């Protein structure tokens, strides 16, 4: 009997400890909410790029080089997302330019005059216009944005985003990796990129991941153009900016 009582005592003791471990954090959390109203009541807002525009976590790289020469500007988006409840009325939020990280001149972009999260919404799309200037033909410029606190919103943890644009060809983010377009073309170079862009009506390779028929078509046309160029320049094949003869295949330079 003594042995059974000892076992039952240990079971009850273990159960009491387990209950305490589960309930104490909940009680503490409730107490924290009662004592610190800002713990749950502060509305925050963060900014990011649009995945459909192939933005990365903190920036968007845009090149005018794949667009016709007459294209003078391009619209892109920054997405603002709130942390907290939606409101029955419109709420304004503030964005500011980070001067330490921005190289773009005011004439090279346009921002809306105000930034609003509409009533009943948790997000806002911010239209930004990037402008094609002469100097980006040989360089890139950056517009660095960040959230500034106001009466409606504090800054969320992810509250900065940068837009970078140029008029030079840049290596598409999807050239390498899963669904890579580079599988059809080989090693990247700007000369090869220009050959590919000029070969067909498909100018923006960044949107072609997984579109195998289109990629095969582009590679075939680019190879035809490359073959024609090399035939017209015997002994002087088309070369990359590194001086290496270009090929169109998965293992080609």
Helices and strands as residue ranges (DSSP letters): H 2-35, H 38-41, E 44-49, G 51-53, E 59-63, G 64-66, E 73-83, E 91-97, G 106-108, E 109-111, E 115-117, E 123-131, G 134-137, E 140-148, E 154-155, E 160-166, G 181-184, H 190-199, G 205-207, H 212-232
